[in-house]
């Protein structure tokens, strides 16, 4: 099964970190290793000799250790240009595309909301409170960044409306910086990852050489602009590695540290959301490691013998006849079941994952089934424009794909949100 492995849902207060975009955004490419904040990020965890039953009470910890290095291989050389990322809320725009039109009738109220600087889960909780229903009766397809201007849909289970919704009243009571764009009805609730795609408009500011001073604000010189043009053109021609983005692993890698405790230290995680975060982070890291090795071997965008594509396992004749630029090979998302890779592809998986046997065994016995994820991410409709020393990018990604996996191949990101919050 080909999947984008949507992250687990989690309720979060408004002041928690921003959400995991399928943008759906390792700080592998940030000069100060600062990841964008994510509301799928739990508070940092630390290894402990405390009893397992108290695992959820442990204090925060620093980033993951070198054994869990998140510096995955770049498709080309590591960028030599730095850009300020999320300097302003409107520098990061995300517009969720459902891929279907609500029917106009049914038990679920659908509401399309524009929000600016607001947390997805916090808005969902406010909707539940306003309509006097259980939090689980409000759902959404994907979390969107808090530090962004975002457009997304929520579904509210209201089989028997208790009153006519007054959206002006809701906005006033919630004190949220939102705008209600549309409300309608549908016969099914929104489930995680069910939307078709996300459209992005991202502004990267103060482009400069990696050896320039942070305060550098001179216009972009022709050499740097040419380097950026080359990278952007290459991305349109070959795509980028379809890595899980940095927010999947939590701020400073905290979710991956939690996974290490759960798997290696056998720490019991009683909180269901935290356990889901640990499972997802561990599984995603293993996928990224396999993909990173394929990138190192320069075959991540090729079709190897034994690769599992979306509908077939490649043999030698299929490889020879497969046109360049349409590779849809996949790597395993670990869980119960046999790895479908064969021959050369399976040998790479085996070599990369050999040191992680405890991780594999744990993921096989926690309710996850083995699935697949594509190796190549193709930003759809990628366009760009230079204004002074800024770069504006516009593109679309399928649900479950990460915008920062695109950005990391273009330049090093100086995350203004992170630095302003410290």
C-alpha positions as CSV (number, residue, x, y, z in Angstrom):
1,X,0.0,0.0,0.0
2,X,1.3,3.4,-1.0
3,X,0.8,5.9,1.8
4,X,1.9,9.3,3.0
5,X,1.6,8.2,6.6
6,X,-0.4,11.1,8.1
7,X,0.7,12.1,11.6
8,X,-1.5,11.4,14.5
9,X,-4.1,13.9,15.8
10,X,-3.3,15.7,19.0
11,X,-5.1,18.3,21.0
12,X,-2.9,21.3,21.7
13,X,-3.3,24.6,23.5
14,X,-3.2,27.8,21.5
15,X,0.3,28.7,22.7
16,X,1.8,25.4,21.8
17,X,4.2,25.2,18.8
18,X,3.0,25.5,15.2
19,X,1.6,22.5,13.4
20,X,3.0,19.9,11.2
21,X,2.2,20.9,7.7
22,X,2.1,18.3,5.1
23,X,4.1,21.0,4.2
24,X,1.8,19.1,5.5
25,X,8.4,21.4,7.5
26,X,15.3,18.3,9.9
27,X,16.6,21.3,10.6
28,X,19.3,19.6,8.7
29,X,19.8,22.6,6.6
30,X,19.4,25.4,9.1
31,X,22.7,27.1,10.1
32,X,21.7,27.0,13.8
33,X,19.9,23.7,13.5
34,X,16.6,25.3,14.4
35,X,13.5,23.4,13.3
36,X,10.2,25.2,12.6
37,X,8.0,24.7,15.6
38,X,5.3,22.1,15.3
39,X,2.1,21.4,17.2
40,X,2.7,17.7,16.7
41,X,5.8,18.3,18.8
42,X,5.6,17.2,22.4
43,X,7.8,18.9,25.0
44,X,11.3,17.5,24.8
45,X,12.0,14.2,26.5
46,X,15.2,12.8,28.0
47,X,16.6,9.4,28.8
48,X,15.9,8.4,32.3
49,X,16.4,5.6,34.8
50,X,13.1,6.5,36.4
51,X,10.4,3.8,36.5
52,X,8.6,3.2,33.2
53,X,5.2,4.2,34.7
54,X,6.5,7.8,35.1
55,X,7.8,8.2,31.6
56,X,5.2,10.8,30.7
57,X,6.4,13.0,33.6
58,X,9.9,13.2,32.5
59,X,11.4,16.7,31.9
60,X,12.7,18.0,28.6
61,X,15.9,17.1,26.9
62,X,18.3,18.4,24.3
63,X,18.2,17.3,20.6
64,X,18.8,13.7,19.6
65,X,22.2,12.2,19.9
66,X,24.5,11.5,17.0
67,X,23.2,7.9,16.6
68,X,19.9,9.6,15.5
69,X,21.4,12.2,13.3
70,X,18.8,14.0,11.2
71,X,21.2,15.3,8.6
72,X,19.9,13.4,5.6
73,X,21.8,13.5,2.3
74,X,21.0,16.3,-0.1
75,X,20.1,15.6,-3.7
76,X,22.9,18.0,-4.8
77,X,25.6,19.6,-2.6
78,X,24.5,21.3,0.6
79,X,23.2,24.7,-0.3
80,X,25.6,27.7,0.2
81,X,22.9,30.3,0.4
82,X,21.0,31.3,3.6
83,X,17.5,32.8,3.7
84,X,15.4,34.1,6.6
85,X,12.3,31.8,6.9
86,X,8.9,32.9,8.4
87,X,10.0,36.5,9.1
88,X,6.4,37.5,8.9
89,X,3.2,35.3,9.2
90,X,2.2,36.0,5.6
91,X,5.6,34.7,4.4
92,X,4.1,31.2,4.6
93,X,0.8,30.7,3.0
94,X,-0.9,27.2,2.8
95,X,-4.2,26.6,1.0
96,X,-5.7,23.2,1.5
97,X,-7.4,21.6,-1.5
98,X,-10.0,18.9,-0.6
99,X,-10.1,17.4,-4.0
100,X,-13.9,17.0,-3.8
101,X,-17.0,19.3,-3.3
102,X,-19.1,18.8,-0.2
103,X,-22.5,17.5,-1.1
104,X,-24.4,20.2,0.7
105,X,-26.3,17.8,2.9
106,X,-25.5,15.3,5.6
107,X,-24.8,15.1,9.3
108,X,-21.5,16.9,9.2
109,X,-21.2,20.7,9.0
110,X,-18.2,21.6,6.9
111,X,-16.6,25.0,7.5
112,X,-13.8,26.6,5.4
113,X,-11.6,28.8,7.6
114,X,-8.9,31.3,6.9
115,X,-6.6,31.6,9.9
116,X,-3.6,33.8,10.6
117,X,-1.2,32.9,13.4
118,X,-3.6,30.3,14.9
119,X,-3.2,26.7,15.8
120,X,-5.3,24.1,14.0
121,X,-6.1,22.0,17.1
122,X,-6.9,25.1,19.2
123,X,-9.4,26.2,16.6
124,X,-10.9,22.7,16.6
125,X,-11.3,22.9,20.4
126,X,-13.0,26.3,20.1
127,X,-15.4,24.9,17.6
128,X,-16.3,22.0,19.9
129,X,-16.9,24.3,22.8
130,X,-19.0,26.7,20.8
131,X,-21.3,23.9,19.5
132,X,-21.3,22.1,22.9
133,X,-20.1,18.8,21.5
134,X,-17.2,16.4,22.2
135,X,-13.7,17.4,20.9
136,X,-13.6,14.2,18.8
137,X,-16.7,15.4,16.9
138,X,-14.6,18.1,15.3
139,X,-12.1,16.9,12.7
140,X,-9.8,18.1,10.0
141,X,-7.7,16.6,7.3
142,X,-4.3,18.0,8.2
143,X,-2.7,20.3,10.7
144,X,-1.5,23.5,9.3
145,X,1.2,25.8,10.6
146,X,0.3,28.3,13.3
147,X,2.9,30.8,12.1
148,X,1.4,31.1,8.7
149,X,-1.7,32.3,6.8
150,X,-3.6,29.1,6.2
151,X,-6.9,28.1,4.5
152,X,-8.4,24.8,5.7
153,X,-11.6,22.8,6.2
154,X,-13.0,21.5,9.5
155,X,-15.9,19.1,9.8
156,X,-18.3,19.2,12.8
157,X,-20.6,16.3,13.6
158,X,-24.1,18.0,14.0
159,X,-26.8,15.5,13.0
160,X,-29.4,17.6,14.8
161,X,-28.3,21.2,14.8
162,X,-29.0,22.7,18.2
163,X,-29.1,26.3,16.9
164,X,-28.3,28.2,13.8
165,X,-24.6,28.9,13.7
166,X,-23.6,32.5,14.0
167,X,-20.1,32.8,12.8
168,X,-19.6,36.4,13.9
169,X,-20.5,35.3,17.4
170,X,-18.1,32.3,17.2
171,X,-15.2,34.6,16.1
172,X,-16.0,37.0,18.9
173,X,-16.2,34.3,21.6
174,X,-13.1,32.4,20.4
175,X,-11.1,35.7,20.1
176,X,-9.4,34.0,17.1
177,X,-7.8,35.7,14.2
178,X,-9.9,33.9,11.6
179,X,-12.3,34.5,8.8
180,X,-15.2,32.1,7.9
181,X,-15.1,31.6,4.1
182,X,-17.8,29.1,3.6
183,X,-20.0,26.6,5.5
184,X,-21.9,23.7,4.0
185,X,-22.9,20.1,4.7
186,X,-21.5,16.7,3.8
187,X,-22.4,13.0,4.6
188,X,-18.9,12.0,5.9
189,X,-16.5,13.5,8.4
190,X,-13.0,14.7,7.4
191,X,-10.3,12.2,8.2
192,X,-6.6,12.8,8.5
193,X,-4.9,12.9,5.1
194,X,-8.0,12.8,3.0
195,X,-7.4,16.2,1.3
196,X,-5.9,16.0,-2.1
197,X,-3.1,18.6,-1.9
198,X,-1.8,21.8,-0.4
199,X,-0.9,25.0,-2.3
200,X,2.0,27.0,-1.0
201,X,3.3,30.6,-1.4
202,X,6.5,31.0,0.6
203,X,8.7,34.1,0.8
204,X,12.4,33.6,1.7
205,X,13.9,36.8,2.8
206,X,17.4,38.3,2.9
207,X,19.1,35.8,0.6
208,X,22.8,35.8,1.3
209,X,26.0,33.7,1.1
210,X,26.5,31.2,3.9
211,X,29.6,33.2,5.0
212,X,27.8,36.5,5.1
213,X,26.9,38.3,8.3
214,X,23.3,37.7,9.5
215,X,22.5,41.5,9.2
216,X,23.5,41.4,5.6
217,X,20.8,43.1,3.5
218,X,22.5,43.9,0.2
219,X,20.7,43.1,-3.0
220,X,21.1,39.6,-4.3
221,X,24.2,39.5,-6.6
222,X,24.1,37.8,-10.0
223,X,26.2,34.8,-8.9
224,X,23.9,33.8,-6.0
225,X,20.8,34.3,-8.2
226,X,22.3,32.1,-10.9
227,X,23.0,29.4,-8.3
228,X,19.4,29.6,-7.1
229,X,18.1,29.5,-10.6
230,X,20.1,26.3,-11.3
231,X,18.8,24.6,-8.2
232,X,15.2,25.5,-8.9
233,X,15.4,24.4,-12.5
234,X,16.9,21.1,-11.3
235,X,14.1,20.6,-8.9
236,X,11.5,21.1,-11.7
237,X,13.4,18.4,-13.8
238,X,14.1,15.7,-11.2
239,X,12.0,16.5,-8.1
240,X,13.5,16.3,-4.6
241,X,13.9,13.4,-2.1
242,X,10.6,12.7,-0.4
243,X,11.9,13.0,3.1
244,X,9.6,13.3,6.1
245,X,10.1,16.9,7.2
246,X,11.7,18.2,10.4
247,X,8.4,18.7,12.2
248,X,7.7,15.0,12.1
249,X,10.6,14.6,14.6
250,X,9.7,17.4,17.0
251,X,11.5,20.5,18.0
252,X,15.2,19.6,18.4
253,X,14.3,16.0,17.5
254,X,12.3,15.5,20.7
255,X,9.8,13.0,19.2
256,X,12.7,10.9,18.0
257,X,14.3,11.0,21.4
258,X,11.0,9.8,22.7
259,X,11.0,6.9,20.2
260,X,14.5,5.9,21.3
261,X,13.4,5.8,24.9
262,X,10.3,3.7,24.0
263,X,12.2,1.3,21.8
264,X,15.7,1.0,23.3
265,X,15.1,1.9,27.0
266,X,11.7,0.1,27.0
267,X,10.1,3.1,28.7
268,X,6.3,2.8,28.9
269,X,4.5,5.8,27.3
270,X,1.0,5.9,28.7
271,X,-0.1,9.0,26.9
272,X,-1.6,7.8,23.6
273,X,-0.7,10.9,21.7
274,X,2.9,10.8,22.8
275,X,3.1,7.1,21.9
276,X,1.7,7.8,18.4
277,X,4.3,10.6,18.0
278,X,7.1,8.2,19.0
279,X,5.9,5.5,16.6
280,X,5.5,7.9,13.7
281,X,8.9,9.6,14.3
282,X,10.7,6.3,14.6
283,X,9.1,4.9,11.4
284,X,9.7,8.1,9.5
285,X,13.3,8.2,10.5
286,X,13.9,4.6,9.2
287,X,12.3,5.6,5.9
288,X,14.5,8.7,5.7
289,X,17.6,6.7,6.3
290,X,16.9,4.3,3.4
291,X,16.1,7.3,1.2
292,X,19.2,9.1,2.3
293,X,21.4,6.1,1.4
294,X,19.7,6.0,-2.1
295,X,20.5,9.7,-2.5
296,X,24.1,9.0,-1.4
297,X,24.3,6.3,-4.1
298,X,22.7,8.6,-6.7
299,X,19.9,6.1,-7.4
300,X,17.0,7.7,-5.5
301,X,15.4,8.9,-8.7
302,X,16.2,5.7,-10.6
303,X,14.3,2.5,-10.8
304,X,16.4,-0.3,-9.5
305,X,15.8,-4.0,-10.0
306,X,13.4,-5.1,-7.2
307,X,12.1,-1.6,-6.6
308,X,8.4,-1.6,-5.6
309,X,6.6,1.0,-7.7
310,X,3.0,2.1,-7.3
311,X,1.6,-0.9,-9.2
312,X,4.5,-3.3,-9.9
313,X,7.9,-4.6,-8.9
314,X,10.5,-3.7,-11.5
315,X,12.5,-6.3,-13.4
316,X,15.4,-5.6,-15.8
317,X,13.2,-5.2,-18.9
318,X,10.9,-2.7,-17.2
319,X,13.9,-0.7,-15.9
320,X,15.3,-0.3,-19.4
321,X,11.9,0.8,-20.9
322,X,11.1,3.2,-18.1
323,X,11.3,6.8,-19.3
324,X,13.5,9.2,-17.3
325,X,11.7,11.5,-14.9
326,X,8.7,9.3,-14.1
327,X,10.1,7.1,-11.4
328,X,7.6,6.2,-8.7
329,X,9.7,3.8,-6.7
330,X,9.0,3.4,-3.0
331,X,10.7,2.5,0.2
332,X,9.2,0.7,3.3
333,X,7.3,2.3,6.1
334,X,8.0,-0.3,8.6
335,X,5.4,-2.4,10.4
336,X,4.0,-5.9,10.4
337,X,4.4,-7.8,7.2
338,X,7.2,-8.6,4.7
339,X,9.3,-6.0,3.0
340,X,8.1,-6.0,-0.6
341,X,11.5,-4.8,-2.0
342,X,13.5,-7.4,-3.9
343,X,17.0,-7.9,-5.3
344,X,19.2,-4.7,-5.4
345,X,16.5,-2.6,-3.7
346,X,16.1,-5.1,-0.9
347,X,19.8,-5.2,-0.3
348,X,20.0,-1.5,0.3
349,X,17.0,-1.7,2.7
350,X,18.7,-4.6,4.5
351,X,22.1,-2.8,4.9
352,X,20.7,0.5,6.1
353,X,18.3,-1.0,8.6
354,X,20.6,-3.7,9.9
355,X,21.6,-1.6,13.0
356,X,18.0,-0.9,13.8
357,X,16.7,-4.4,14.5
358,X,15.1,-3.4,17.8
359,X,13.3,-0.6,16.1
360,X,12.0,-2.9,13.4
361,X,10.7,-5.5,15.9
362,X,9.0,-2.8,18.0
363,X,7.2,-1.3,15.0
364,X,6.1,-4.8,13.9
365,X,4.4,-5.4,17.2
366,X,2.6,-2.0,17.9
367,X,-0.3,-2.3,15.5
368,X,1.3,-0.8,12.3
369,X,1.2,-2.7,9.0
370,X,4.0,-2.4,6.5
371,X,3.3,0.3,3.9
372,X,5.3,2.1,1.2
373,X,6.1,5.8,0.5
374,X,7.5,7.3,-2.8
375,X,11.1,8.2,-3.0
376,X,10.6,11.2,-5.2
377,X,8.6,14.3,-4.4
378,X,7.5,16.4,-7.4
379,X,6.4,19.9,-6.5
380,X,3.6,20.7,-8.9
381,X,3.5,24.0,-10.8
382,X,6.7,25.3,-9.2
383,X,7.2,28.9,-10.0
384,X,9.5,31.5,-8.5
385,X,10.2,35.2,-8.5
386,X,13.0,37.3,-7.2
387,X,12.2,40.7,-5.5
388,X,15.3,42.6,-4.3
389,X,17.0,40.0,-2.1
390,X,13.9,37.9,-1.5
391,X,12.6,34.8,-3.3
392,X,8.9,34.0,-3.6
393,X,8.1,30.3,-4.3
394,X,4.7,28.9,-5.4
395,X,3.9,25.2,-5.8
396,X,1.6,22.4,-4.7
397,X,2.2,19.2,-2.9
398,X,0.2,16.1,-2.3
399,X,-1.2,15.4,1.1
400,X,1.6,14.0,3.4
401,X,4.4,15.8,1.5
402,X,6.6,18.4,3.2
403,X,7.4,21.8,1.9
404,X,10.6,21.9,3.9
405,X,11.8,18.9,2.0
406,X,11.7,21.2,-1.0
407,X,13.1,24.2,0.7
408,X,16.1,22.3,2.1
409,X,17.3,21.7,-1.4
410,X,17.2,25.4,-2.3
411,X,18.9,27.1,0.6
412,X,19.7,27.0,4.3
413,X,16.9,28.3,6.5
414,X,17.3,30.8,9.3
415,X,14.0,30.2,11.1
416,X,12.8,33.6,12.4
417,X,9.9,31.9,14.4
418,X,12.4,29.8,16.4
419,X,14.8,32.6,17.1
420,X,12.0,35.1,18.1
421,X,10.6,32.5,20.5
422,X,13.8,31.8,22.3
